[in-house]
Amino acid sequence: MRASAITLFIDPPSHHFLGDRLFNLEDDRPVGDQMNAPYVYLREQFAAAGIEVHTADYLCQTPTSSRRNVYVSMGYLKNFEKIVNRSDTVVSAFFALECPIVEPSLYRALHGIQHHCKRIFSWSEAASLEQFVGHRLQLESFCWPQSFERVHETIWNQPRTKFLVMINSNKLPRLYIQELYTERRKAVEYFGRTNEIELYGPGWNDPSNRVGKTWVPATVRRIQREIVRRWQWVFPDPLLEAARRVYRGRASTKAEVLGQYTFALCFENMILTGWITEKIFDCFFAGTIPIYWGAPNITDRIPAECFIDMRRFSSYPDLHAYLKSLDANAIRTYRQNARDFLSSPQFKPFSKDAFVDMFRKIIREDTGVDV
């Protein structure tokens, strides 16, 4: 089979990126800086090899043909059932990109998905996820590719005029298992007492959004949200009120905001083996020292000298004392260690090239074509 006879179709993580918007580098949704860059790079590399790449809604609109289609879902399920039985399509991979406490329904569906799909990928491992799936899981682990591969020089080199920042949306988990959403609020409340933290992200002037899919109709959810809003006028949530006192609005870009601060609270959504997202890398690129809490095996992937591990401290006062004890040389060392990591072979699994290599392997194994 020739490469030109193959088309790769990717279901994006969200319906917002259908219609090939997944390959638009500049996206105005507040999800990060150039978050689509790995997909853009993948499409460019495959186009150079003669393979077209589109979002999967185009496959749903195309009649069965003699071409060979390779289908990969990045967690979106609505097109899955339409595509899974097509005779001209290999259902090659499903990527579980949301963590279990955010999208538990996705993990309940994984048992069935794995019977139709050649591979399931996750940042975590099967042993950690099977409690949410309810069945044995065949799983391949991977590292999420970062949009950048070196520091933002201008931002990295600018002086730090502020102490501590957190950039997160005002959300609560669908499941309260090993979650860090509420821990973020506790940290903001503590550092907000002395006005030593500033908070950025969507939604902090409104009631919290609960993440994940729900069977409750949108109209009912709007009514519930208004009830919560009125309730909180009378009985304010202390942690939410504390967050609002240090809230500074949405971030223009993560890099520009992070570049003003020496430290950033960098808590993942949950404590889960292997679950390392873009959050810690955003700090590295901007030259901000992350205070990290999340994957228990973080140091298997990222050297401990690059970040401050929240697990070292028994309380926020202990963390506060440590941050205040760091002199200019110690701060410079943390920042340089992170910069050195980005240029080292240890960063390779998080690169866009590693992402493309993974797709090359999928195409080779499922079609016999070397890209």
C-alpha positions in Angstrom: 0.0 0.0 0.0 1.2 3.5 -0.8 1.2 6.3 1.7 -1.0 8.4 -0.5 -3.7 5.7 -0.2 -4.0 6.2 3.5 -5.8 8.9 5.4 -5.5 9.4 9.2 -8.6 10.6 10.9 -8.4 12.0 14.5 -11.3 12.6 16.8 -10.2 15.6 18.9 -10.5 15.8 22.7 -13.5 18.1 22.3 -16.2 18.9 19.7 -14.8 22.5 19.6 -11.9 21.2 17.5 -13.9 19.3 14.8 -13.9 20.6 11.2 -10.1 20.4 11.2 -9.9 23.2 13.9 -7.6 20.7 15.7 -4.9 21.8 13.3 -5.3 25.5 14.0 -2.3 26.7 16.0 -3.8 29.8 17.3 -6.9 28.9 19.3 -8.6 31.4 21.6 -10.0 29.0 24.1 -8.4 29.4 27.6 -6.8 26.0 27.6 -3.1 26.9 27.3 -0.6 28.4 24.9 -0.7 26.8 21.5 -2.1 23.6 22.9 -2.8 22.3 19.3 0.8 22.5 18.3 1.5 18.7 18.5 -1.4 18.1 16.1 -0.3 20.8 13.7 3.2 19.3 13.7 1.8 15.8 13.2 -0.2 16.9 10.2 2.7 18.7 8.7 5.0 15.7 9.0 2.5 13.3 7.6 1.6 15.6 4.7 5.3 15.6 3.8 5.1 11.8 3.6 1.9 11.9 1.4 -0.6 11.1 4.1 -3.6 13.3 4.7 -4.7 14.0 8.2 -8.2 15.3 9.1 -10.6 15.4 12.1 -12.9 12.3 12.2 -16.1 14.2 11.4 -14.9 14.2 7.7 -14.7 10.4 7.8 -18.3 10.3 9.1 -19.4 12.3 6.0 -17.4 10.1 3.5 -18.9 6.9 1.9 -17.0 3.7 2.2 -14.2 3.5 -0.4 -11.1 1.5 -1.4 -8.9 3.9 0.5 -7.4 2.8 3.8 -8.5 4.9 6.7 -6.8 4.9 10.1 -8.9 6.2 13.0 -7.6 7.5 16.3 -9.8 9.0 19.0 -8.3 11.5 21.5 -11.2 10.7 23.9 -14.1 11.9 21.9 -16.8 9.2 21.7 -19.7 10.6 19.6 -18.2 9.5 16.3 -16.8 6.3 17.6 -19.9 4.1 17.0 -20.4 5.5 13.5 -16.8 4.6 12.6 -16.1 1.4 14.4 -17.8 -0.9 11.9 -16.6 0.7 8.7 -14.9 -1.9 6.4 -12.4 0.6 5.1 -11.2 1.8 8.5 -8.8 0.5 11.0 -9.8 1.6 14.6 -6.2 2.0 15.7 -6.2 3.8 19.0 -8.1 5.5 21.7 -6.4 8.0 24.0 -7.9 8.6 27.5 -6.8 12.2 28.0 -9.1 13.2 30.9 -8.4 11.9 34.3 -11.0 9.5 36.0 -12.4 12.1 38.5 -13.1 14.5 35.6 -14.8 12.1 33.2 -15.7 8.9 35.1 -18.2 7.9 32.3 -15.3 7.6 29.9 -13.6 5.1 32.1 -16.7 3.1 32.5 -16.8 2.9 28.7 -13.2 1.8 28.3 -14.0 -1.9 28.9 -16.2 -1.9 25.8 -13.9 0.4 23.8 -11.0 -1.9 24.2 -12.8 -4.7 22.4 -13.1 -2.5 19.2 -9.8 -0.7 19.3 -6.3 -2.1 18.7 -4.7 0.1 21.5 -5.7 2.2 24.4 -3.3 4.9 25.6 -3.1 6.8 28.8 -0.6 8.9 30.7 -1.2 6.6 33.7 -1.0 2.8 34.0 -3.6 0.0 34.0 -3.2 -0.9 37.6 -4.1 2.7 38.7 -7.1 3.0 36.3 -8.8 -0.4 36.7 -10.7 0.7 39.8 -12.4 3.3 37.7 -13.0 0.9 34.7 -14.3 -2.0 36.8 -12.5 -4.5 34.5 -9.0 -5.6 33.5 -7.5 -3.1 31.1 -4.9 -3.5 28.3 -3.1 -0.2 28.2 -0.1 1.5 26.7 1.4 4.5 28.5 2.7 7.6 26.8 3.8 11.1 27.7 1.7 14.1 26.6 3.7 16.1 24.0 4.4 19.7 24.8 3.8 22.6 22.5 7.3 24.0 23.0 10.7 22.5 23.3 12.7 25.3 24.8 12.2 28.2 27.1 10.6 31.5 26.0 13.8 33.5 26.1 12.4 37.0 26.5 10.0 35.9 29.3 12.5 33.5 30.9 15.1 36.3 31.2 12.8 39.1 32.5 13.0 40.0 36.2 10.5 38.5 38.7 8.6 41.2 40.5 6.0 39.0 42.1 6.0 36.1 44.5 3.4 33.4 43.8 0.7 32.7 41.3 -1.8 30.0 40.4 -3.5 29.6 37.0 -6.6 27.4 37.1 -10.3 27.5 36.2 -12.9 27.6 39.0 -14.0 23.9 38.8 -14.8 21.0 41.1 -14.4 17.3 40.3 -17.1 14.9 39.3 -15.6 12.3 41.8 -13.8 13.1 45.1 -11.1 10.4 44.9 -7.5 11.5 45.2 -8.5 14.9 43.9 -6.5 18.2 44.2 -9.2 20.7 43.2 -10.1 21.5 46.8 -6.4 21.4 47.8 -5.7 24.2 45.4 -8.3 26.3 47.1 -6.8 25.6 50.5 -3.4 26.8 49.2 -4.9 30.0 47.8 -6.7 30.7 51.0 -3.5 30.3 53.1 -1.3 32.5 50.9 -4.1 34.9 50.4 -4.1 35.8 54.1 -0.9 37.9 53.6 -1.7 38.8 50.0 1.2 36.8 48.7 -0.6 35.0 45.9 -2.5 36.1 42.8 -5.0 33.9 41.0 -5.8 33.7 37.2 -8.2 31.7 35.2 -11.9 31.5 34.1 -14.9 31.5 36.3 -13.8 32.7 39.7 -16.5 35.4 40.0 -19.2 32.7 39.5 -20.2 29.5 41.2 -17.9 26.6 40.5 -18.4 24.4 37.5 -18.5 20.7 38.1 -16.4 19.0 35.4 -17.4 16.0 33.3 -20.5 14.8 31.5 -23.9 14.5 33.2 -27.4 13.4 32.3 -28.9 16.6 33.7 -30.2 18.8 30.9 -28.5 22.1 30.3 -31.6 24.1 31.2 -31.8 22.4 34.6 -28.1 22.9 35.1 -28.5 26.7 34.5 -31.3 26.8 37.1 -29.2 24.8 39.6 -26.3 27.2 39.0 -28.5 30.2 39.7 -29.8 28.6 42.9 -26.2 28.1 44.0 -25.3 31.7 43.1 -28.2 33.0 45.3 -27.3 30.6 48.1 -23.7 31.8 48.1 -24.9 35.4 48.4 -26.4 34.5 51.7 -24.0 31.8 52.8 -20.6 32.5 51.1 -18.1 29.6 50.6 -15.1 30.7 52.6 -12.5 29.2 50.2 -14.2 30.6 47.2 -14.4 34.1 48.8 -10.7 33.8 49.7 -10.0 33.0 46.0 -12.0 36.0 44.8 -10.0 38.4 47.0 -6.8 37.5 45.1 -8.4 36.9 41.7 -6.9 38.9 38.8 -9.0 37.7 35.9 -8.1 35.5 32.9 -4.6 35.1 31.8 -3.6 36.8 28.5 -1.3 33.9 27.9 0.1 31.5 30.5 3.6 32.4 29.7 3.2 36.1 30.0 1.5 35.7 33.4 3.8 33.1 34.8 6.8 35.2 33.7 6.0 37.8 36.3 6.3 35.4 39.3 9.1 33.5 41.0 6.9 30.6 42.1 3.6 28.9 40.8 1.3 26.5 42.5 1.2 23.6 40.1 -1.3 21.0 41.3 -2.6 18.3 38.9 -6.3 17.6 39.0 -5.7 14.4 40.9 -3.0 12.2 42.4 -2.5 9.5 39.9 0.6 7.5 38.7 2.0 8.9 35.5 -0.5 11.7 35.2 1.8 14.6 34.2 0.1 17.3 32.2 1.3 20.6 30.6 1.1 22.5 33.9 4.7 21.8 35.2 6.1 22.5 31.7 4.3 25.8 31.4 6.3 26.9 34.4 9.6 25.6 33.0 9.1 27.4 29.7 8.5 30.7 31.5 11.3 30.3 34.0 8.9 30.1 37.0 9.6 27.5 39.7 6.6 25.1 40.0 5.4 23.8 43.4 4.2 20.5 42.1 1.7 18.0 43.5 0.3 15.2 41.4 1.9 12.1 39.9 3.6 10.1 42.7 6.2 9.0 40.2 7.0 12.4 38.9 10.7 12.0 39.5 10.8 9.0 37.1 10.2 11.5 34.3 11.4 14.9 35.6 14.4 15.4 37.9 13.6 16.4 41.5 16.0 19.4 41.2 13.7 21.1 38.7 10.7 21.7 40.9 9.5 22.0 44.6 7.7 18.8 45.6 4.7 19.7 47.7 4.9 16.2 49.3 8.0 17.4 51.2 5.9 19.7 53.4 3.5 18.8 56.1 1.5 22.0 55.8 1.3 25.3 53.9 3.2 27.2 56.7 6.1 24.8 56.2 6.0 25.4 52.5 5.8 29.1 53.0 8.8 29.1 55.3 10.8 27.1 52.7 9.9 29.5 49.9 11.0 32.5 52.0 14.3 30.8 52.9 15.4 30.5 49.3 18.1 33.0 48.3 18.8 34.3 44.8 21.3 31.5 44.1 18.9 28.7 45.1 16.2 30.2 42.9 18.6 30.6 40.0 19.6 26.9 40.4 16.0 25.6 40.3 15.4 27.6 37.1 18.6 26.5 35.4 17.9 22.9 36.3 14.6 23.1 34.6 16.1 24.7 31.5 18.8 22.0 31.3 16.1 19.3 31.6 14.3 20.8 28.5 17.4 20.4 26.4 18.3 16.9 27.7 17.3 13.5 26.4 15.0 13.1 29.4 12.6 15.6 27.8 12.4 13.6 24.5 9.3 11.5 25.5 7.4 14.8 26.0 8.4 16.2 22.6 6.3 16.6 19.4 8.8 14.3 17.6 8.0 11.5 20.1 4.3 12.1 19.5 4.8 11.8 15.7 6.9 8.7 16.2 4.1 7.1 18.1 1.7 7.7 15.2 4.3 6.5 12.7 4.4 3.2 14.7 0.6 3.0 14.6 0.5 3.5 10.8 3.4 1.0 10.2 1.8 -1.7 12.4 -1.8 -1.3 11.1 -1.1 -0.6 7.4 2.4 -1.8 6.7 3.4 1.6 5.5 6.5 3.4 6.8 5.9 7.1 7.2 
